[in-house]
Amino acid sequence: MEPGKKIMKKFSIFHIPFMSFFSKELYQDVGLYWKGVNFGYLLLLLAVCWIPAIIKIHAVYSGFVREEAPPVVLQVPEITITDGQVSITEYQPYYISDPENDDVLAIIDTTGTIKSLEDSNSFCLLTKNSLITRKNKFETQTYDLSQVKHFVLDGDRIMNWLQTAKKFLFIAIYPFALLGSYVYRIVQTLIYAAIGLLFASFCKVVLSYNTLLRLATVAVTPCIIVGTVFDLAGVSLPALLYLLAALGYLFFGVKAVSQIPPAEEYLQDSIETESPDQYHNWP
């Protein structure tokens, strides 16, 4: 390098999603010439990857509301709760069942004939003053309705709720899904960067923790993209496989950085110097 000439990074964050799968030059560039820890890039990547996932969730939910829900939901009679007392006009016990296999999904009985779910596979039982739901095969939970002054429910109202939920599904799910995955990936890269210290020692190069964080965000990129594609295709891969792949890419990145000497202008951020001859292992 000519004296006084500053080396600029060759790639931008927009190169990472494609080049992170194979490019030694990208990892070298990120490791030696980039600044910061790349968490902004990580957020952008997750924001893009969650869009098709949410669209798929919306499509599945829309199909449920359009095709699967009506045959069950429209069986719900008009249920009136006044001063904690449940009433319907239909003959009781009233059963709501799955049209495909006739399995009983819910029971309404205000007469006291059925008092529990012990002898039924139903998910819930509505009695004169309580709602009993099944938590699991061995446990139920009872909700006291005595404090309900007035409430009316029927199948049409439930369908309206489901239709309204469909309109706001993206807004309701997307921010929480993105935030949750972002926190998870940050913790993941923090751990991977710590492991990267071992990789750096093995490769006989001393890299700062910030540098390893940058490399870790690039190393998890292929896993995030492949995971997104496979999820959309309905294919599930073992979590261990993603872990090994991410660590493999991190090692690949550290090894790539160890193979070229850094520019002096970037030593403070990328390389922790200890002595003038600490880079004797680099060709």
N, C-alpha and C positions, 0 to 999 in steps of 0.2 A: 504493500500500500504506500502511496506517495505521502511524504511528510505533510501534515496539516490537512489532508483530505479525509473527510468524514464519511464513513460507510453508512449508507441508508438501508433500511430494511427493504427487501425485495418483494415481499408479499403482504397482503392485507388479510383481514379476518374473512373476507369473502372467498379467499383461496382455501381456507382450512377445510370446509366440509368435503371438498373433493380430494385435495392433495394430502390430507391427513391419513389416507388409506395407504399411501405408498411413498411419499416424497421425503427423502432424507434432507434435501435442501430446505424444505419448509421447516422441519424440526430444528435444523441448524439456524435458520433465520430467526425463528421464534425464541430459541434459547439464547442466542448471542446478541441480537440487535433490537428486540422488542422491549418495551417497558411495561410496568404494571404486572397484574396477575391474570388478566384475561377474563375476569368474572363478568364483565359487560358483554363480551362475546358469548359466554356461556348462556346468559339470560336470553340473548337474541336467538341463539340456536334453539333453545327449548321453546321459546315463543313461537317459532316457525313450526317446529316438529309437533307441537300440541294442536295446531290448527286442523290437520287432517284427522287426528285422533278424535277431536271433539265433533267434527263433521260426521264421523262414523258413529259415534255415540248418539248424536242427534238423529241420524238415519234409523238406527236400531230402535230408538225410543219412539220415533214417528211411526214406524211399522207396528210397534206394540200398541200404540194408541189407536191406530187405524184398523188393525186386524184382530189382535188378540184380546184387547181390553173390553170392547163392546159386548161380546157374548157373555162375559162374566159380570161386568159392571151393571149392565142394564137389567140384570136379575134383582138388583137391590131394590126393595120396595120403598115406599115413602116411610121413613122412620121419624117419629116425632118424640122429642124429649122435652117434657114440661115438668119443672120443679123436680128434676132428677128421676122422673118416671118415664120409661120407654114404652112406646105403643106403636103398633102397626095394625092395619085392617085385614091382612092376609091370615089365612089359617096357619096355626102354629102347632109344632115347631116348623119354622120356615127354613128351608135349606137352599143355599147358594152353591152350585156345583160347577165343576169343569165340564163344559160341553163335550170335550174330546173323549173323556174317560169316565165321566159321571162321579169322579171323586168329590166328596163334600169339602168345600173350601171354608164355608162360614155357616153358622147356625144362629137363628134368631128365635128366642123362646122366652116370652115374658110370663108364661103360665107356671113356671117352676117344674115342668116335666123333666127338662134337662138342666142340671145344675153345675156340671163341670165338663171338661174335655177328656176325662179319663178313658171313656169308652169310645172315643171318636178320633179320627185322624184330621179333623177340621183344624184350621189355623186360628179360628176365633169363635167365641160364643157371646152373643149379646143377650143379656138377661133383662129383667125388669128395671134394675138399677145399677148394673155394672157391665163392663166389657172385659172378658177374659181372653187373653191372647197366649199362644203357644210360643215360648222362647226357644225350646228345644224339645227333644223327645221325652225328657223327664221333668221338665219345668214349665210352669205357666205363670203369667202375671195378670193381676186383676186391677182394673182401673175403676174407681168409685165415681159414679155419675151423679151423685146426690147434689152436687153444687151447680149442676147445669140448669139454668133457669128456663131457657127455651132454645131449641135447636131443631132444624128440620134437614133431613138428608135423604136423597134418593139417587138413583142411577144417573139421571140427567145432570145433576149437580156435580157428581164425581167426574163424569166425562168432561164437563166444562173446566174443572180444575186441571184435568190431565191435558186438555188442549191449551190452557193458559201456560202450564208448565213447559209445554213444547216450545212456545214462543220465546221464553226467557231462559231456556236450557243453556245456551252458549254463554250468556252473560253470567249465569249462576255458577257454572262449573269451571269455565276457562281460567279465571283469575286464581281460584284456589288450587286447581291442578298445576298451573304454572308455578305458583309460589311454593307449593309442596315439593315439586320436582327440583326446583331451583335450590332450595335449602338442602335437599338430599344430595344433589350433585356437588354443591360447595363442600359439604362434609366429606364426600367421597374423594374429591380432588385434594383436600387437605391431608387425608390419610395417604393417598397415592403419592403426594409430594414427599411425605415423610419416608415412604418406602423408596422413593427416588434417590434419597440420600445414600441408601445402600447400593443402588445401581451406580451412582456416581463414583462411590468408593471403589466398586468393582472395575469400573472403566478408567480409574485413575485420573479423574478430573474432579475439581472442587467447584460445585455449583451452588449458588445461593438458593434459599428456600423459595424466594419469589420466582426465580427462574424455573425451578421444578414445578411450581404451581402453574406457570404458563404452559410448560410442556404437558402437564397432567390434563389441562383443559383441552389440549389438542388430542391427547391420547384417548380421552373418553369420547371424542367426537364420532369415530366410526361405530362405536357401540350404541350411541344414542340414535344415529341414523339407521343402522341395521335393525335395532330394536323397534324403531318406529315403523319401518317397512314391514317387518315380520308381524307386528301387532295388527297392522291394517289387513294383512293377509290371513290373520287368524292362526299364525304359527307361533308356538311358544318354545323358546330355547332355555336351557338351564342357566340360572343366575351365575353359576360358577364359570360358565363359558365366557360370559361377558366380562367377568372379573379377570380371568386369565388373558383375554384379548386386550383389555385396557392396560394391564401391567406389561404385556408384551410390547404394545405400542410405546409405552413410557420408556421401557428399556431401549427400544429402537431409537427413540428420540435422544436419550442421554448418550447412547453410543455414537449417534451422529454428531452431536455437539462435541464430543471428546476427540473427534477426528480432525478438527481444524482449529487453529489458534484464534482466539477472539481479537477483535479490534480494540485497541487501547482505550478508545473513547467509551466503550461499553463495559469495561472491567468492573466498575463500581456496582453496577446493577446485576450483571450476569455471573461474575466470577468472584469468589472470595479469595483475595490474594493473601499469601502468607510469607512468601519469599520470592526473590527475583527469579529463581530457577525452578519454581513449582510446576512449570509447564513443560518440563523436559520430556515428558512422556508423549507429547504431541509431535507428530512428524512435521 
